[in-house]
Amino acid sequence: MKILVLNSGSSSIKYQLIDVEAETGRRLAQGEIARIGEPGSARDHDEALQQVFGDLRRSGESLDEIQGVGHRIVHGADRFSRSVVIDAEVLRLIESVSPLAPLHNPANLKGVYAAKTLLPYATQVAVFDTAFHHTLPPKAFLYGLPYEYYERRKIRRYGFHGTAHRWLAMRFAEIRGTAPESQKVITCQLGNGCSVCAIEGGRSADTSMGFTPLEGLLMGTRAGDIDAGAVTYLMRVEGRDAPAMEDLLNKHSGLAGVSGISNDMRDIEKAAQGGDPRAQQALDVFCYRVTKYIGAYFAALGGADAVVFGGGIGENAPEIRRRICAPLEAIGIRLDNGKNQRAVGKEQEIGEAGVKPAVWVIPTDEEMVIARDTWAEIVKRPA
């Protein structure tokens, strides 16, 4: 069964066409339409998807054979605990929670609307970043606010990167030949956006992102954990309103803000090696926060079978992994330096053999999770 996976952003559409059968999948085509709405690119998402279809036809693929379209939807709030076929009610519910993710959900929905128009006979399926974290217990998802704000405004930890963390835990279980239900794993999805997840028995027990994807680790341009008092102080003394503050925290902070150089870890590592003090500080803060979350989740889980790194940084930055793991020898984590250096963009154990917790690099494959979920929703539908 051919499944088109769409990750529709505000100004781009990333896609993959995957031939899925049960628990296996084969990539047939992939690509990206960037800078939608700018000169030289597609005018809108409908036109962008037409370009996607043109690319698929030129690669020899028939659109008539696409039976399903899997859409990445960032926020499902507490409405969706799993992937679902998109109907009118699902669309209404996604739209209703869009104020919780104003930078993401409306863009995701543009891809849904375009695909429904241009592939009317394919089954559309929503796969939510938040769904995997639906298992968080109240002790992990409640904030210390008056309870009425949880009840009336749904302010709580939701967590994100759910498909990424789910893949890392699932793939680790496949490698080990064990059931996900029998393991405790700490997964680190480290890219431009970063998060850590504590997974017990195949279920998310805690995660670093919160009400929005802003909380937790230092990220490419996001501040991560910050005292709410510092936010309100800056709003007062600099006269920033809420949108301006959101822009500062989401787009001008993180690695870019601390280093003053870039949001790209490769640029920051290079500058740090050249002696740039702010680049060195950015690396220190980044690695320290990941170390701290791994240690906290190790305690929360009562131990762990493995720590797994994924994402662009997690998969390709051996020195960052070394710095993160070095202080964790106190809880038994020991890297094999040779294996760690060789593990760049590939699946490999990087911890010392036979030592628990094991440490692995596993390239994240969110698209395969979305394709599998879409396949599963299609095959279980009544004819």
N, C-alpha and C positions, 0 to 999 in steps of 0.2 A: 504494500500500500504506500503510495507516494504522499508525503506530508510536506507542506510548505510551512516553514517556521518563520514568523515575522517578529522582529523586534523594532517596533515603530517608535522613534523618538520625535521630538518637536521639529527637528530639521533633517532627519535621516531615517532611512529604512534599511536595516540589515536583514538579510534573508539567507536561509539554507533550504534546499530541497533534499529530503531524506527519504529513502526507501526503507520503511519500517515493517518488520514482521516480528511479532511477539517481543522478545527482549533483545533483539538485534537491530542494527540499522546501518545503512550504507549511504554516504553522502554522494549526491549526484551533481549538485551545483551550489554555489554560494557567492555572495557579493554584497555590495552596499551602494545605495543611492544617497549621496551626501549633499548638504547645503541646499535642501529643498526650499524653494522660495527665493533663492538668490539668482542673479544673472548667470546663465550658463548651465543651470541645473533645472530640475523639474519645477513647474509652477506650484504644484500642490501634491498631496499624498496620492490622489487618484492618478495623476500623471507619473508620479514616481513608481507606483505599482505597475503601471503600463510599461515603464522601462524595465522593471524586474521581469515582467512577462516576456518582453522582447529579448532580454538576455537569456531567459530559459529556452525560448524557441530557437535562438541561434546556437545554443549548446545541444540542440537535438531533442529537447524534452517537449512532450505534448501536455498542454494545459488541461486537456480533457481527462488526463490520467491522475490529476491531483484530486484526491478524495477528501482531504482535510487540510485546514489551515490552523496552526497553533500560534496563538498570540501571547506574547509576554505582557502581562498586566502587573504593574508594580504594586498597587494597593488594593487589597480586597477587604481591608478592615476586619471586623469580626463576622462578616457575612459569608465568607467562603473559606472552608477548611480543606478544599481539594479543587482540582481542575474540573471545569464544567463546560458542557456545550452551551454556546451563546444563543440565547433566545431573547425575546423582547424584555422579559422580566430580568434576566441577567444583565442586559444592557442598562436597564433602569437602575439596578442596584450598583453597578460599577459607576455610573454617572453620579449617583447619590453620594458615594464616598470620595468622589474626585476632589472635593475641597481639602481632604486630608493629604492629597498628593497633587497639588496644582501644577507642578512642573512635569509630572509623569503621566498620570492617567489620561488627561485629555489628549496627549500625543499618542499614547497607546491606542486610544479609541479611534483616532483618525485612521490607523491601519485597519482596524476592524471594519469601519464603515466602507473604506475603499475595497477591501477584500470581499465583503458581502455583495457589493455592486458588481465587481469584476469577475468574481468566481461564485456565482449564485448557487451552484449545485454542490459546492464543497461544504462540508460540515466545519463550522467555525468553533474553535475551542479556546477558552480563556485559561491560562496557566499563571497563577498568582505568585509573586515573590513572597507574599506574606503567608500563604497557605501552610507551608511547612512548619511555621512557628505557631500555628493555632493550638499546639499542645502545651505551650508555656503555662505553667501553673500561676495562680494569682500572686504568689510570693515573688515571682520573677517579672510579671507584667505590670503590676500596680505601681504607680508613682505615689510619693508622699503628699499628694494634694487632697483637699476635701473630697470625700468619696462621690459627692454629687457630680463632680466634673468627669469622673469615669462614667457615671450613669447617664448624664445628660449630653456630654460632649464626646464621649468615647475616647477620652485621653488615657492612653495606656501604652505600654511597649507592644509594638506589633512585630518588629524585626523584618529584615529584608534579605536579599540574596538567597532566598529559600531554595530555589532550584539548584543553585551552586552548592550550597552546603549539603543538600540532599544527595547530589551526584557524588560529592567527595566521600561521604559516608558509605553510600551504596557501592561505589567502585572499590573502596578499601575492603569491604566485606567480600566482594567478588574475588579480589586478588587473594585474600586469605582463605577463601573457601568456607566462610562462616556466614551465619545469618546476621543481618543487621540488628536483629532483636537481642543478640547475645553480646553486644559490644558497647563500650563507652569510647567515644571518639571526640576529640576537639579539632574542629575544622577551621582553617584560616584562609578566607577568601581575600587575597591581597592584590588589588589592582588600583585603578584610579579611585574607585570606591572600595572601602575595606570593612570587613566585619569578621568576628570570631563567633563560633557557635559551639555550645556544649550539647552533645547528642548522646542520649542514653536509650538503649533498646530501639534504635532507629527513629527516635522521636526527639524533636528539639526541646531541650530543657531550659536553655537560656541563650541569649544572643546579645551582641554588643550594640547593634542598631536599635532604635527605640520607636517613638511615636512617628518619627520621620527617619530617613536614611542619614540624618545629620549627626546622630549621637554615636559615641563610641571612639573608635580609633582615629588617629590623625590620618587624613586622606589626601588625595591630590589637591583639591581645592576646598574641602570641607574641614571645619574646625574640629569636629569630634567633641569629646567631653569638654564642657566648659561650665563654670559656675553661672547659673541663671542671673545672679546678681551682677556679674560683669556685663551681661547683655543689657540689662535694664540701665546700668550705669552709663554705658556707651550711648544708649538711646537718649538719656538725659543730657549728658555733657556735650554730645556732638549733634544733638537735634535730629537724630535718625528716626524715621518712622519704621513701622514693622516691615514693609517691603524692602526698604533700604537695608535693614538689619539682616533680613533673610538673604539678600544678595551678598552682603559681606561674608556671612557665615558659610554660605554654600559655594560661592564662586571665587572668593578672593582670599581664602584662609588656607588652612592645611599646610601641606608641603610647600605650595607656592607662596603662601603668606609668610611662613616662618623663614624660608630660605631666601626669598626675594629673587629667586632664579627661575624656577619652573615647577610645574606640577608633575613632571616626569622624573621618576626615580633615577633613571640612567643619567640625566643631566646633573642631578643633585649628587649622586655618587662621584661623578667625574669632578665636580667642583670641590667636593670634600677632599678627594684625593689630592687636589691641587692646593689644599690648605684654607679654603674659604670657611671662615668660622660659622657663618649662619647656615651654610650647607651642612656642616658637621652637627650643629645643633638640631637641625631638622631631622637628620638621621637618628640622632640620639632620642629625640622625642618619639619618633615613629616606632623605633624598635622597642623602646621601653614600654610603650603602651601595649604593644602586642604581647610582650613578655608578661606584663601584669595581668592581662585578660586570660592568657593561657594558665597562669598560676592560679588565678581566682577560680577558673572553671575546673581545674584539676581538683581543687578543694571542694567545690560544689558537687562534683560528681563522685567524690570519694575515691579518686584515682581515675586513670584512663588507660585504655589499651593502646591508643595511638594519638599522635598529633599529625594532622595532614595539611600540607600547604598547597594552595591552588591560586589561580589568578595570575595576571601578568607579572607582578612582583614575586608572588609566592613560587611561581614556576621557573623564573629566570634570573633570580638574584641570589646566588649562593652566599655572598657576604652578608646580606641582610638576614637570611635564615640563620647564619652562624651567630650573628650578633643577638638575634632574638633568643636563640636556644642556649647560648653560653651561660646565662645566670640560672637556667632551669636544670642544671646538673643536680641541684639540691633536691629535685623531685624525681631524679633518675633519668632525665633526658640527656643522651650523649650522642653527638653527631659523629659519623665517620667522615673526616674532612675530605678524603679522596672522593668518596661517593657524593658528598655534597657538592663539590666543585664540578663533578661530571653531570650532575642532574640539572640540566638546563633545557626546559621545554619538553621534558619527557618524564614518563612514569618510572619512579625509582625509589627504593628505600634509601634513606640517607642517614639513618641512625645506625649505631653499632649493632651488629648481628646478635640476636638473642636477648637484647636489652628491652625492657618494658618501662615506659611506653615506647613503642615503635615510632619512628618518624619517617614520613613519606612525602614525596612530591607526586601529586596527581593532577595533570592538566584538567581544568574545569571544562565540562561539556554541558552547558545549560541547554543548548539546542537539542541535544539528544534526549534530555529529560522532557522537554516540551513536546518533541516528536512522539516519544513513547506515550506520554499522557494523552495526546491527541488521538493516537491509534487506539488506546484503551477505551476512550470515551466513544469512539465510533463503533468499535466492534461490540460493545455492550448495549448499544441502542437497539430497540425493537425495530424490526424491518417494516 
